[in-house]
Amino acid sequence: MNAATRIYKGLSRKERAGWIVGLTPVQAFLIAYSAASDDPLWYSRNELKNMSKHLERSWQEDTGEAISYEGQTAFGTGGYLFSSPLGLALNQETTARLLKLIDERSAK
């Protein structure tokens, strides 16, 4: 199941109706980010922090080496849960183009 489908299935009936009618610019950008980074966008900051601490403990137990994910993101480039080349997919040029397209469609 792709990220957009997971996001859609997580919406309420009212939100799904809005999805069918059209996305807001923020919704469109979040879907693009989610698909590019493979970030499902359903974990809270606290859950992500707990996962990073669990991974740090597991790594130390398995290897004897201490590591820290402090300051790292969970997803995207160098993500400790899932690393993806987010900088390639959403670089400055691509992001500007995406925002321009979203803006143009929003104006219609």
Summary of the structure (lengths in Angstrom):
residues: 108
radius of gyration: 17.0
end to end distance: 30.6
largest distance: 58.2
contacts: 256
relative contact order: 0.13
helix: 63%
strand: 4%
